Amino acid sequence: MTATVSLTVLSPELEQPLLAVEAALNLLGDALARRDAAAIELHSADLHQHLARAVQSFTEAARTGAVPAALRNRLVRAGGLLAAQRETLARGNASLDRALDVLIPSEPTGLYGAGGKAERRSVGGSYQA
C-alpha cells in the first residue's frame, strides 16, 4: 500500500517537468519546421532548462523506485523526439557547411589534396614530403 501512495504523490512531481519538456520539444519542432533561427535558439534554451529539471526529478524518483511505467515511456518517447530533432539540426548544419564550402572555398592547408593524397611542397626545385 505504501508504494501506491508514494506513486500517487510522486506522479505530479514527475508529470509537470515532463509536460514542460514535451511542450518545449513541440515548440522547438515547430521552430525547426519554420526555420526560425530566433525561435530555435529561444526554445532550445527553454528545452535545456526543462530537461535539466525533468532529469533531476526522474533521478530522485528512480532512487526510490517510484517512476510509473507510463511516465517512463513518455520520457523515452521525448528522448527519441529530442534525438530526431538533434539529427535534423546536424543534417542542416552539414548541408549549410557544404554550401558554404562551395561558395567560399577554404585555403589549401598543405596537408591533403583533393584526391586524399598528401600534397607536396616544392623546395628548391625538388619535392619533399
N, C-alpha and C positions, 0 to 999 in steps of 0.2 A: 504494500500500500504506500510506503514511503516513496518508492521510485515513481509512482504515478503522480503523487503530489509534487515532487521536485520537477518532473517533466512539465506539468502544468504551469508551475512558477517560472521555469526557465524558458519555455517556448516564446513568450512575448519578448524576453530579453534577446532571443536569437532571431525572432521574426522581424523585428524592427530594423536591425542592421542589414539583414538580408533583403528586405524590401527596398532599403535605400540603395544597396548595391545593384539590385535588378533595375530600379528606376534610372540610376546613373548609367548603367550599361545600355539601356534603351535610348536615353538621350544622346549618348556617345555614338551609338549606331546610327541614329538619325543624322547627327552632325557629319559623320563619315559619309553617309549616302549623299548629303548635300555638298560635301567637300568644303565645308565652312571651317576654315582654319581657326578662327577665334573661338567658335563654339567647341571645336575638338579640344583645344587647349583648356578651356574652362571645364568641360565635362570630364576630361582626363584627370584634372586636378581633383575634382569632386569625387570621381570614382576611386582615386587613390586613397583619399581620406575615408570614404565609406568602407573600402576593402580592409583598411587597417583596423577599423572598429569591428567589422564583422569577424575578421580572423581572431582578434583578441577575444571576442565574445564566444566564438566557437571553440577556441583553445581552452578557455576556462571551463566551458560546459563539458568538453571532452574529458577533462581531468576527472570529473565526477561521473562520467559515463552517461550523461543526460542529454545527448543530442538525438532528437527524434529523427527517425529514418526519413520522413517527408522533408524536413528541413535540410538534412544532409544531402538528399537527392537534388533539392533546389540549389544548394551551394555547388554541387558538382556541375549542374547544368550552367550555372552562372560562370563557373570556371571555364567550361567549354566555350561559352559565348565570348568570354574575355580572350581566350586563345585565338578564336576565329578573328576577332577584331584586331588583335596584335598581328596576326598573319596578314590581314588586309593592309594594315599600316606598313608592314615590312615590304610587301609587294609594291605598294605605292611609292615608298622611298626608293626601292631598287629601280623602278620604272623612271622615276624622276632623275636618279643618278645617271642612268643610261642616256636619257635625253640630254642632260647637261654635258655628258662626255661627248656626245655627237656635236652639240652646239659650241662647246668650249673645250676643245681637246687639251689635255694636260701636257705639260712639258715632258719630254722624254727623260727618264730617270737614269738611263745608262745601265740599268740592271738587266732588263729583259726586253727583247724585241717583240714585234707583233706575232712572230711565229713561236714564241715561248723560249727561244734560244737566247743565251746571254749576248748582249751587244758588246762589241769590242771597240775600243778606242784606238785611234791611230796616234802613235807617238813616234816621231822621227821617221816616218815612212813605213814603219812596221806595225803589226797588230800585236797587242798584248791582251791577255785575259784579265 
